[in-house]
Amino acid sequence: MTDRPEHPERPRHQGFSEEDVQREVTELEEKSETAARLFDIRRIIGGLFVLYGVIVTIVGITDDDAAIDKAEGVNINLWTGLGMLLLGLFFLTWLKLRPTAPPPPPVAPGDEPSE
């Protein structure tokens, strides 16, 4: 028999207490909630629609008569760009008015309310 550890990349015992583990879990949960608020899908969708809306609106403003005639007299780029801008602003306004809920305050062991 050989004298080798079962998992060579992991030490056998770190000596972490339950309090250390709980503190680490709490810190990771807080970081996760912060990342979730930062990457809220409404922010991403709203930002992209506003960006593309600005680009398409500028193209619509600078369209020549040939492009408008091709669309049977409708400046489709201008109207689509304005619609995209409105939709993007809607998502960003929604995010501002109804942000994600902040994380609950941490509860330390022994601080639970007694009944």
N, C-alpha and C positions, 0 to 999 in steps of 0.2 A: 504494500500500500504506500501511496505517496502522501506527503504532508502538504497539500495545496488547498487554498481556500475554495469554497464553493462558487463564489462570485469574486473574481480577482479585481474587477473594476470598482467594487463597492466594499468599503471597510466593514468589518464584522459588527461593530457597535459604536455609535456616535455619542451616546450618553445624553440624548435630548430628553428634556422633561416634557410632560404634557403641556405645561404652560408655554414652553418654547414653540411647540408644534402649533398650539392654538394661536399664538401671536403671529406666526408665519402664515397660517391660513387666513387670518383676518387681514393681514397686509396684502396678500394676493387677491382676496375678494375685493378690497378697495381699489386696487390697480385695475382689476377686470371691469368694475363698474365705471371707472373713469374712462377706460378705453371704449366701453360701450356707448357712453355719452358722446365721446369725441367722434366716433365713427357711426353716428346715428344715420340710418339710411335716408332719412328726410334731408339731411344736410348734403349728402352725396348727390341724391337725385336733384334737389333744388339747385345746387351749385352747377351741375352739368347742364341742366335746362337753361339756366340763366346764361352761362357761357355760350352754348350753342345758339341760344336765342339772339344774343348780341351779334354773333357772326352772321347768322342767316338774315337778320334785320338789316345789317349793313349791306349785305349782298342785294337784298330787296330794294334798298334805297338807291343803289348804284346800277340796278338793272337797266338795260337799254330797251328800246321799243321792240326789238326782235324777240327778246326773251318774254316780254309781256304778251306780244302777239302769239307766240308759241303756246302760251297758256290761255288762249282765247280771251285776251283782254284783262285777265286778272293778274295782279302782281302777287303771285303765289308765295314767293320768297318773303316778301314784306309781311303778309298776313300770317304765314307759318312762323316766322321769327317773332312776331308780336305775341302769338299764341304760346310759343315756347317760353318767352319771357314771363308772361302772366303765370303759366304753370310753375315755373321755377320760383317766382316770387311767392306764389301760394304755399309751396312746400317750405320755404324759408320762414314765412310768416307763421305757419303752423308750428314749426320748430320753436320759434320765439315765444309764441303764446302758450304752448303746451310742451314744455321741456320734459325730458325724462326725469323720473323721481330721483331725488338725491338718496344716497345710501343711508340706511338707518344707522343711528349712532351705535358704536360697539358696546356690547354688554360684557363686562368683566365677570368672571366666575364669582359668585357670592353677591352680585349686585342685582340679582333677579328680584322682582317684587314679591313679597310674601303675601300669602292669601289668608 
